[in-house]
Every structure is written in structure tokens, then in C-alpha cells.
Amino acid sequence: MRSVFSALLVLILAGNAATAQPIPRDEPMITVHGEGLVQVPPDQAKLTVAIVTKAQSLEAATAAHRDRAERGVNALNGLKADGLSIKQSTFALNEIRVPVRPNAPQGPDKPEYQATTTFELQLDKLDAVDRVITAVAATGLFEVRNIRFAIGDRNPGLNDARRKAIEDARSRASIYAKAAGVELGDVFRIDEGGSAGPREFAMAAPMARSVKVMPPETLTLSASVTMTWRIKQ
């Protein structure tokens, strides 16, 4: 009977990842994977905006861009009361050459230079998202590249997803145990299976500012767990 029961457990546990702590060979156990999903409203928006300056010379592009970037930073800092913050910025300076068409007359190259500063922004007041984007676009300095709605790491929904993952694992283990004609004992091991981070909802920046930017009603948070129970003798 013991050998038949062990063979049944092998079939049930097939496909589960190996755990760092070895399970005793002489003790019957069962390992299952549980998942938890919850729907919660987003609590932050992330924006990517850029200042792009073009000129016919490297010096002209750099000088003009320095002034525009400084005005842009001041404009963004002026929106702090609306919950806007600058998370990071990157600068790039490139030479742009117009490709020559086949059979086109050859002339002297006229390079153009482009300076770009890209800002990653975070907005913690979603009721101000449309107002902030309108204010950023109204400066005439920025290109609004994209908008993403997300959920912060401290959102209570994350713990709800973790609890649901535990409940799911316990339910699966009970079903397997009942089908095998055995009874679950105490929990031997709990492993969090991957992160329980939020999924982001991305949307393209509206081309016409007459279009109101609306965040999605909810986003999906997920958590997973792998649990091992002893089987009562």
C-alpha cells in the first residue's frame, strides 16, 4: 500500500519545480501551486515626455537645447502640487543625415543635429492626470510619448492577491488529498512564486488635447505561491 501511495504522489507532483530544501524521501508529502488575482483601481500614472531640439550645427543644437531643457524642468517642477515628480531623465545628441535617393543629383551633405532630453515622470494624483498633461503640452516644449497607469508597491491589493494565492493552493491540495484518499497534515514549506507586482495599462498619448485622458477603472494584480503539506500517516 505504501508503494502504491508513493507512486500516486509522484504523478500528482510531476511538473512542479524542484525546491531548495529537499523533501524527505521517507515522508509522504504533496506540493501544489496557487494563484491569486484581484482587480483594483490604479493609483499612479507614469508619463514619458521629451524635449527635442534641432539645428544645423552641433553648437547651435546644444545651446538652444540647454535653454529649452531648463525651461522644461522648471515647468515640470511647477506641477509638483498636482502630484507630479521627475523620476529620471536621459540626454542624447545625434547627427541626422538625410538619405540620398537613387539617381538623385549628388550635392554637399548638410547634416542636422538633434538634441533630446527624455523625462520619466510619475503622477500620484490620478484626478489631475488630464490637467497635468494639458499643462505639459501647453508649454510647447514637450512631446508626450506615452502614458501608463499602474499600481504602487504598497497598494493593499497586493496582500489580497497573496491571501487568495494561499487559499487557492490550500483548496487544490485538499482536492488532491481527498481524491487520493489521504488527509493533509501541517504545512512543511511555503515559497512565493515570482513577484506580485502590478500589471500596467499603457495608452498612446492623445494627439488632440480636446480628448480627455481617462485612467482605466481597474488593473489586475497577481500573486503566486508554492506550498508543501505533510500527509498524515
Rosetta silent file (secondary structure, phi, psi, omega in degrees, C-alpha in Angstrom):
SEQUENCE: MRSVFSALLVLILAGNAATAQPIPRDEPMITVHGEGLVQVPPDQAKLTVAIVTKAQSLEAATAAHRDRAERGVNALNGLKADGLSIKQSTFALNEIRVPVRPNAPQGPDKPEYQATTTFELQLDKLDAVDRVITAVAATGLFEVRNIRFAIGDRNPGLNDARRKAIEDARSRASIYAKAAGVELGDVFRIDEGGSAGPREFAMAAPMARSVKVMPPETLTLSASVTMTWRIKQ
SCORE:     score description
SCORE:     0.000 S_00000001
   1 L     0.000  -39.007 -179.288    0.000    0.000    0.000 S_00000001
   2 H   -62.812  -40.588 -179.229    2.874    2.345    0.842 S_00000001
   3 H   -68.522  -37.673  178.565    4.454    1.850   -2.599 S_00000001
   4 H   -64.400  -43.131 -179.678    1.132    2.462   -4.390 S_00000001
   5 H   -63.817  -40.961  179.085    0.589    5.687   -2.411 S_00000001
   6 H   -64.248  -39.283  178.796    4.118    6.916   -3.207 S_00000001
   7 H   -65.042  -36.442  178.554    3.580    6.285   -6.916 S_00000001
   8 H   -64.773  -41.614  178.833    0.338    8.288   -6.789 S_00000001
   9 H   -63.815  -36.697  178.374    2.135   11.234   -5.204 S_00000001
  10 H   -60.662  -41.955  178.821    4.769   11.142   -7.950 S_00000001
  11 H   -65.119  -40.790 -178.625    2.025   11.528  -10.567 S_00000001
  12 H   -66.995  -39.145 -173.270    0.412   14.410   -8.681 S_00000001
  13 H   -89.303   -0.928 -178.663    3.648   16.304   -8.150 S_00000001
  14 L   -61.175  136.431  178.179    5.012   15.873  -11.694 S_00000001
  15 L    95.617  -15.767  177.652    5.898   19.187  -13.306 S_00000001
  16 L   -74.628  144.138 -179.920    6.470   21.112  -10.056 S_00000001
  17 L   -67.915  148.699  178.191    9.823   22.920   -9.792 S_00000001
  18 L   -69.060  140.349 -179.190   12.446   21.442   -7.511 S_00000001
  19 L   -94.952  156.394 -178.065   12.676   23.174   -4.135 S_00000001
  20 L   -67.749  -37.918  179.076   15.855   24.320   -2.489 S_00000001
  21 L   -91.760  115.972 -175.898   15.095   22.351    0.675 S_00000001
  22 L   -65.418  142.553  176.889   14.864   18.638   -0.204 S_00000001
  23 L   -84.824  130.646 -179.989   11.729   16.794    0.816 S_00000001
  24 L   -54.856  132.764 -177.030   12.461   13.740    2.941 S_00000001
  25 L   -69.977  -26.955 -175.338   12.168   10.607    0.822 S_00000001
  26 L   -94.613   11.108 -179.114   10.646    8.550    3.595 S_00000001
  27 L  -125.171  121.063 -178.815    7.860   11.030    4.395 S_00000001
  28 L   -69.788  132.425  179.794    4.785   11.371    2.120 S_00000001
  29 E  -142.292  167.879  177.177    4.053   14.959    1.089 S_00000001
  30 E  -137.535  134.727 -179.089    2.098   16.881   -1.507 S_00000001
  31 E  -121.411  130.945  179.592    3.163   20.106   -3.276 S_00000001
  32 E  -135.425  162.552  179.450    0.782   22.398   -5.174 S_00000001
  33 E  -113.176  133.676  179.250    0.882   25.803   -6.829 S_00000001
  34 E  -122.387  149.530  179.313   -1.679   28.507   -6.053 S_00000001
  35 E  -130.859  146.102  178.279   -2.534   31.774   -7.783 S_00000001
  36 E  -132.071  131.979  179.285   -4.435   34.846   -6.633 S_00000001
  37 E  -125.813  137.335  174.564   -5.907   37.620   -8.778 S_00000001
  38 E  -137.392  152.490  177.133   -7.595   40.847   -7.661 S_00000001
  39 E  -108.858  122.327 -179.852   -8.932   43.863   -9.511 S_00000001
  40 E  -136.150  152.649  177.618   -8.049   47.259   -8.025 S_00000001
  41 L   -68.585  145.247  175.315   -8.128   50.835   -9.349 S_00000001
  42 L   -65.072  150.289 -179.994   -4.763   52.238  -10.481 S_00000001
  43 L  -122.795    7.574  176.000   -3.192   54.704   -8.060 S_00000001
  44 E  -156.547  154.648  174.956   -0.468   56.277  -10.207 S_00000001
  45 E  -121.067  143.947  178.458    0.275   57.349  -13.754 S_00000001
  46 E  -120.273  129.610 -176.548    3.649   57.221  -15.475 S_00000001
  47 E  -121.527  142.572  171.213    4.435   59.546  -18.350 S_00000001
  48 E  -114.479  118.169  178.950    7.273   59.661  -20.849 S_00000001
  49 E  -127.873  158.770 -177.251    7.850   63.118  -22.332 S_00000001
  50 E  -144.154  146.339  170.440   10.713   64.528  -24.383 S_00000001
  51 E  -107.991  122.920 -176.997   12.204   67.860  -25.430 S_00000001
  52 E  -120.283  127.729  179.689   13.667   67.696  -28.934 S_00000001
  53 E  -126.982  130.201  179.934   15.808   70.480  -30.434 S_00000001
  54 E  -118.867  145.470  177.905   17.194   70.502  -33.988 S_00000001
  55 E  -156.997  166.982 -176.273   19.815   72.794  -35.512 S_00000001
  56 L   -82.823  -11.704  178.782   22.290   72.908  -38.393 S_00000001
  57 L  -135.368  158.048 -179.849   25.359   72.769  -36.159 S_00000001
  58 H   -62.207  -43.046 -177.963   26.380   70.898  -33.049 S_00000001
  59 H   -65.668  -41.430 -179.023   26.972   74.115  -31.112 S_00000001
  60 H   -66.298  -41.785  179.275   23.621   75.622  -32.103 S_00000001
  61 H   -63.748  -42.964 -178.315   21.695   72.480  -31.174 S_00000001
  62 H   -66.062  -45.222 -177.955   23.426   72.221  -27.796 S_00000001
  63 H   -65.436  -46.029 -179.471   22.961   75.889  -26.895 S_00000001
  64 H   -65.826  -38.346 -177.574   19.313   76.054  -27.902 S_00000001
  65 H   -69.849  -35.334  179.852   18.523   72.782  -26.222 S_00000001
  66 H   -59.229  -42.781  179.690   20.146   73.811  -22.945 S_00000001
  67 H   -67.860  -42.692 -178.582   17.786   76.762  -22.674 S_00000001
  68 H   -68.494  -38.561  179.471   14.690   74.750  -23.646 S_00000001
  69 H   -65.966  -38.688  178.947   15.549   71.904  -21.262 S_00000001
  70 H   -64.859  -42.294  176.663   15.988   74.332  -18.376 S_00000001
  71 H   -65.557  -35.354  178.713   12.587   75.886  -19.063 S_00000001
  72 H   -65.921  -42.895  178.238   11.079   72.423  -19.337 S_00000001
  73 H   -62.198  -41.372  178.560   12.424   71.322  -15.941 S_00000001
  74 H   -62.414  -39.055  178.785   11.051   74.488  -14.359 S_00000001
  75 H   -65.464  -40.905  178.979    7.650   73.794  -15.910 S_00000001
  76 H   -67.659  -42.026  178.077    7.607   70.232  -14.568 S_00000001
  77 H   -63.388  -27.734  178.065    8.682   71.332  -11.093 S_00000001
  78 L   -71.074   -8.448  179.747    5.828   73.819  -11.149 S_00000001
  79 L  -103.772   13.333  179.972    3.393   70.884  -11.279 S_00000001
  80 H   -61.063  -33.490  179.937    4.566   69.273   -8.026 S_00000001
  81 H   -63.559  -22.601  177.342    1.405   70.430   -6.263 S_00000001
  82 H   -88.907    6.329  178.188   -0.556   68.192   -8.661 S_00000001
  83 L    90.375   13.489 -178.907    1.491   65.168   -7.575 S_00000001
  84 E   -90.338  136.687  177.188    3.950   65.196  -10.481 S_00000001
  85 E  -139.667  148.846  177.038    7.585   64.170   -9.915 S_00000001
  86 E   -90.727  117.244 -179.704   10.587   63.598  -12.197 S_00000001
  87 E   -86.509  -38.630  176.749   11.901   60.058  -11.717 S_00000001
  88 E  -166.128  162.270  176.680   14.762   60.205  -14.205 S_00000001
  89 E  -143.496  149.667  178.804   15.959   61.958  -17.341 S_00000001
  90 E  -132.620  148.278 -178.228   18.307   60.997  -20.187 S_00000001
  91 E  -121.969  140.372  177.485   20.097   63.129  -22.776 S_00000001
  92 E  -141.210  142.041  177.533   21.112   62.207  -26.320 S_00000001
  93 E  -129.413  119.147 -173.907   22.817   64.189  -29.101 S_00000001
  94 E  -128.795  152.014  171.707   22.706   62.748  -32.618 S_00000001
  95 E   -97.563  128.676 -177.793   23.685   63.739  -36.125 S_00000001
  96 E  -108.760  123.797  177.986   20.865   63.270  -38.609 S_00000001
  97 L  -115.461  131.368  179.521   21.716   62.715  -42.267 S_00000001
  98 L   -75.404  125.567 -179.612   19.055   62.747  -44.937 S_00000001
  99 L   -64.336  139.793 -179.787   19.297   59.538  -47.018 S_00000001
 100 L   -84.028  128.039  179.226   20.226   60.126  -50.655 S_00000001
 101 L   -75.876  148.609  177.948   17.666   58.857  -53.148 S_00000001
 102 L   -59.042  139.981  177.947   18.858   56.691  -56.056 S_00000001
 103 L    66.420    8.331  177.009   19.751   58.674  -59.197 S_00000001
 104 L   -79.663  145.741  179.347   19.387   61.936  -57.271 S_00000001
 105 L   -60.457  136.936 -178.455   21.991   64.606  -58.060 S_00000001
 106 L   -81.487  129.682  178.162   24.865   64.481  -55.635 S_00000001
 107 L  -134.122  176.840  179.178   25.360   67.613  -53.591 S_00000001
 108 L   -65.890  137.036  178.433   27.219   68.604  -50.453 S_00000001
 109 L   -65.133  138.666  176.259   25.973   66.884  -47.317 S_00000001
 110 L  -122.504   84.876 -177.630   24.044   69.132  -44.959 S_00000001
 111 L   -67.277  151.535  175.424   23.973   67.351  -41.610 S_00000001
 112 E  -124.658  143.647 -177.823   21.433   68.273  -38.989 S_00000001
 113 E  -112.048  142.745 -177.538   21.903   67.789  -35.279 S_00000001
 114 E  -131.139  123.765  175.601   19.252   66.762  -32.803 S_00000001
 115 E  -107.113  133.687 -176.545   19.426   67.057  -29.025 S_00000001
 116 E  -134.550  129.094  169.933   16.863   65.136  -26.978 S_00000001
 117 E  -116.180  121.454 -179.041   16.137   65.054  -23.259 S_00000001
 118 E  -106.648  132.342 -178.570   13.656   62.364  -22.227 S_00000001
 119 E  -114.238  133.679  170.346   11.885   62.557  -18.863 S_00000001
 120 E  -101.805  117.379 -173.996   10.240   59.691  -16.973 S_00000001
 121 E  -114.472  154.339  174.413    7.513   61.213  -14.799 S_00000001
 122 E  -130.251  136.157 -179.946    5.202   59.856  -12.116 S_00000001
 123 E  -121.577  120.142 -175.783    1.847   61.303  -11.142 S_00000001
 124 L   -97.694   -0.486  176.273    0.326   60.214   -7.829 S_00000001
 125 L  -118.133   99.618 -173.843   -2.973   62.118   -8.182 S_00000001
 126 H   -70.272  -22.431  177.750   -4.986   60.462  -10.911 S_00000001
 127 H   -71.043   -9.130 -179.893   -7.727   63.070  -10.769 S_00000001
 128 H  -106.018    5.225 -171.546   -5.120   65.543  -12.076 S_00000001
 129 H   -62.641  -44.557 -178.823   -3.813   63.444  -14.976 S_00000001
 130 H   -68.445  -38.735  179.240   -5.689   65.259  -17.730 S_00000001
 131 H   -64.377  -41.046 -179.290   -4.918   68.667  -16.236 S_00000001
 132 H   -67.641  -44.651 -179.987   -1.208   67.860  -15.942 S_00000001
 133 H   -63.698  -38.438  176.556   -0.900   66.521  -19.488 S_00000001
 134 H   -62.172  -43.396  179.999   -2.680   69.606  -20.798 S_00000001
 135 H   -65.730  -39.492  179.181   -0.278   71.853  -18.882 S_00000001
 136 H   -65.295  -44.855 -179.435    2.769   69.917  -20.143 S_00000001
 137 H   -67.261  -32.148 -177.156    1.592   70.073  -23.756 S_00000001
 138 H   -69.511  -17.044  178.492    0.724   73.787  -23.431 S_00000001
 139 L   -67.590  -23.262 -176.800    4.371   74.699  -22.758 S_00000001
 140 L    74.880    8.208 -177.552    5.174   73.990  -26.403 S_00000001
 141 L  -102.951  -29.195 -167.282    8.395   72.302  -25.265 S_00000001
 142 L  -106.093  148.462  162.467    7.438   68.671  -24.793 S_00000001
 143 E  -103.777  122.054  178.181    6.438   65.716  -26.912 S_00000001
 144 E   -86.290  108.713 -172.486    4.198   63.448  -24.832 S_00000001
 145 E   -80.473  -51.212  179.506    5.376   59.980  -25.868 S_00000001
 146 E  -160.100  164.277  179.672    3.161   57.648  -23.811 S_00000001
 147 E  -130.241  135.079  178.752    1.077   57.295  -20.667 S_00000001
 148 E  -132.452  134.244  176.431    0.936   54.233  -18.408 S_00000001
 149 E  -103.846  136.509 -173.530   -1.354   53.618  -15.453 S_00000001
 150 E  -145.562 -176.677 -179.276   -0.059   51.377  -12.690 S_00000001
 151 L  -127.152  131.819 -178.235   -0.369   50.354   -9.044 S_00000001
 152 L   -68.347  161.052 -176.577    2.213   51.183   -6.380 S_00000001
 153 L   -66.762  -20.526 -177.522    4.135   48.531   -4.451 S_00000001
 154 L  -100.398   12.918  178.739    2.321   49.395   -1.195 S_00000001
 155 L   -65.249  132.324 -179.904   -1.189   49.031   -2.525 S_00000001
 156 L   -57.726  -22.746 -179.869   -3.312   46.867   -0.135 S_00000001
 157 H   -62.166  -25.434  178.626   -4.494   44.871   -3.130 S_00000001
 158 H   -62.901  -43.170  178.663   -1.107   43.132   -3.280 S_00000001
 159 H   -69.284  -33.349  175.247   -1.699   41.451    0.068 S_00000001
 160 H   -61.668  -40.969  178.872   -5.226   40.496   -1.013 S_00000001
 161 H   -65.133  -38.949  178.462   -3.723   38.732   -4.038 S_00000001
 162 H   -64.651  -41.839  178.318   -1.237   36.893   -1.804 S_00000001
 163 H   -63.200  -40.389  178.802   -4.030   35.714    0.510 S_00000001
 164 H   -64.758  -34.094  177.697   -6.017   34.480   -2.470 S_00000001
 165 H   -65.007  -41.695  177.101   -2.959   32.563   -3.692 S_00000001
 166 H   -62.945  -44.866  179.793   -2.686   30.783   -0.326 S_00000001
 167 H   -62.012  -39.348  179.651   -6.416   29.968   -0.383 S_00000001
 168 H   -65.834  -43.029  179.062   -6.111   28.626   -3.925 S_00000001
 169 H   -63.209  -42.816 -179.756   -3.151   26.407   -3.009 S_00000001
 170 H   -64.294  -39.799  179.074   -4.948   25.056    0.063 S_00000001
 171 H   -64.255  -42.922  179.467   -8.078   24.307   -1.987 S_00000001
 172 H   -64.429  -42.618 -179.483   -6.096   22.434   -4.636 S_00000001
 173 H   -62.828  -39.711  179.535   -4.189   20.440   -2.039 S_00000001
 174 H   -63.901  -39.882  179.392   -7.448   19.432   -0.331 S_00000001
 175 H   -64.876  -45.646  178.929   -8.928   18.244   -3.632 S_00000001
 176 H   -61.912  -43.946 -178.000   -5.842   16.172   -4.458 S_00000001
 177 H   -63.839  -43.157  179.579   -5.712   14.683   -0.969 S_00000001
 178 H   -63.759  -41.750  179.497   -9.382   13.757   -0.993 S_00000001
 179 H   -64.487  -31.320 -179.678   -9.057   12.165   -4.438 S_00000001
 180 H   -86.727   -5.868  178.769   -6.064   10.167   -3.199 S_00000001
 181 L    75.368   30.285  179.314   -7.872    9.075   -0.056 S_00000001
 182 L  -126.140  176.514 -177.580   -5.430   10.761    2.335 S_00000001
 183 L  -125.534  136.570  179.368   -5.548   13.629    4.812 S_00000001
 184 E   -70.012  140.784  173.331   -3.444   16.798    4.843 S_00000001
 185 E  -101.770 -142.420 -179.365   -1.154   17.388    7.796 S_00000001
 186 E   -83.980  163.518 -179.213    0.761   20.545    8.695 S_00000001
 187 E   -75.607  128.745  179.873    2.445   22.867    6.188 S_00000001
 188 E   -93.087  -35.389 -174.541    6.056   21.893    5.508 S_00000001
 189 E  -157.138  144.072  174.882    7.114   24.701    3.156 S_00000001
 190 E  -131.879  124.246  177.733    5.825   27.930    1.543 S_00000001
 191 E  -124.893  127.700  174.662    7.588   29.549   -1.443 S_00000001
 192 E   -74.663  124.469 -175.823    6.450   32.753   -3.115 S_00000001
 193 L   -93.943   85.923  179.237    6.369   32.028   -6.829 S_00000001
 194 L    84.306  178.056 -176.736    7.562   35.172   -8.535 S_00000001
 195 L   -80.950  158.814  175.680    6.617   38.757   -7.859 S_00000001
 196 L  -108.798   35.323 -175.158    3.158   40.038   -7.118 S_00000001
 197 L   -71.903  162.731 -177.717    3.783   43.237   -8.990 S_00000001
 198 E   -78.038  153.070  169.933    1.104   45.203  -10.796 S_00000001
 199 L   -89.794  141.491 -179.514    0.333   44.981  -14.436 S_00000001
 200 L   -98.546  149.639  175.128    0.464   48.308  -16.256 S_00000001
 201 E  -111.345  115.063 -177.228   -2.065   49.657  -18.705 S_00000001
 202 E  -102.538  143.661  176.147   -0.384   51.636  -21.475 S_00000001
 203 E  -140.539  149.834  178.208   -2.093   54.062  -23.812 S_00000001
 204 E   -72.359  147.231  178.143   -0.832   56.298  -26.583 S_00000001
 205 L   -66.691  135.964 -179.315   -0.692   59.991  -25.859 S_00000001
 206 L   -65.636  133.998  179.332   -3.708   61.780  -27.384 S_00000001
 207 L   -73.294  -37.142  178.819   -2.782   63.774  -30.471 S_00000001
 208 L  -104.782  126.969 -176.674   -5.584   66.298  -29.908 S_00000001
 209 L   -75.687    0.858  172.294   -5.797   67.803  -26.449 S_00000001
 210 L   -75.336  -12.534  178.711   -9.556   68.043  -26.819 S_00000001
 211 L   -87.786  122.828 -178.602   -9.560   64.336  -25.947 S_00000001
 212 L   -78.233  133.337  178.654   -9.789   63.802  -22.199 S_00000001
 213 L   -84.710  120.303 -178.139   -7.340   61.297  -20.735 S_00000001
 214 L  -118.375  126.024  175.828   -9.228   58.760  -18.591 S_00000001
 215 L   -70.809  155.216  176.031   -7.489   56.091  -16.452 S_00000001
 216 L   -66.907  154.283 -178.507   -8.844   52.535  -16.591 S_00000001
 217 L   -65.648  -42.917 -178.387  -11.308   51.573  -13.869 S_00000001
 218 L  -143.863  159.147  169.718   -9.222   48.641  -12.608 S_00000001
 219 E  -125.820  160.818 -178.177   -5.957   46.778  -13.166 S_00000001
 220 E   -97.441  125.811  172.116   -5.159   43.144  -12.365 S_00000001
 221 E  -104.626  140.226 -178.725   -2.789   42.270   -9.539 S_00000001
 222 E  -131.147  149.819  174.352   -1.451   38.720   -9.351 S_00000001
 223 E  -143.941  151.059  178.464    0.416   36.637   -6.810 S_00000001
 224 E  -138.759  153.447 -177.327    1.543   33.017   -6.820 S_00000001
 225 E  -149.439  148.277  173.799    2.755   30.597   -4.181 S_00000001
 226 E  -118.286  124.994 -175.585    4.016   27.013   -3.971 S_00000001
 227 E  -125.642  145.473  178.022    3.113   25.101   -0.807 S_00000001
 228 E  -124.091  128.635  176.967    4.023   21.664    0.519 S_00000001
 229 E  -111.438  147.147  166.690    1.964   19.749    3.092 S_00000001
 230 E   -76.805  150.499  175.365    2.830   16.635    5.026 S_00000001
 231 E  -100.074  128.277  179.840    0.441   13.737    4.604 S_00000001
 232 L   -64.300  135.477 -179.018   -0.957   12.310    7.833 S_00000001
 233 L   -74.530    0.000    0.000    0.135    8.711    8.350 S_00000001
